[in-house]
Amino acid sequence: MIEKKAVGEAAAQYVKDGMVVGLGTGSTVYYTIQKVGEYVKEGMNIRAIPTSEETKKLALDLNIPLVTFAEVNHLDVVIDGADEVDCHFALTKGGGGALLREKLIADATDLFIVVADSSKMVEKLGKFPLPVEVTPFSWERTARQIEELGSIATRRLNGTEPYISDNGNYILDCSFEIIEDPEGLSQKLNRIPGVVENGLFVNMAKIVFTVEDGKVVKKMK
């Protein structure tokens, strides 16, 4: 079993005719998007908002009609991946650099579904560095303030140059080791001037598709 493919395709069952769908970013939700493309080819009326330029390109290649928040205010379902998922459905996201758009889109639905292979399921968040999107201006000072919360903050690079998000910002990858209170940490991070958004998604996911004992399982909150 290819876990990413199995869980990505399983989540696509929640996409129905007439829906407006949020399409996530990453190697697992890639398979969900491929499935949505098949639905469109079969004649289903589906419109989507992508969480990144990468997903936008994939959706256009599959002829999935795209809309913007100028046209819609609410999404029927959002399906996205995660870097880590804890036992309370708190997530670390942003390894692909799209965390700000991902959070904006996840906030626009009552049904946020996460697809994650078994390696992403953890007891507590923290092994994967937490991405934090920051303004390029004064990023060094912002990084020092983040480190005062107990992390090591490293500016993400693209080769030898700073990685630039789709929104024109930097990403700091912040190692906290163990995140005991994701909600509290998220609030502290977002109070720091220069922080645009952080990759902690707390009390947002309603369903997680993953793999246990070689089988796809659906976990509900």
Secondary structure, DSSP 8 states (H G I E B T S, - for coil): --HHHHHHHHHGGG--TT-EEEE--STTHHHHHHHHHHHHHTT---EEEESSHHHHHHHHHTT--B--TTT-S-BSEEEE--SEE-TTS-EE--TTS-HHHHHHHHTTBS-EEEE--GGGB-SSB-SS-EEEEE-STTHHHHHHHHHTTT-EEEE-EETTEE---TTS-EEEEEE-S-BS-HHHHHHHHHTSTTEEEESEE-S---EEEEEETTEEEEEE-
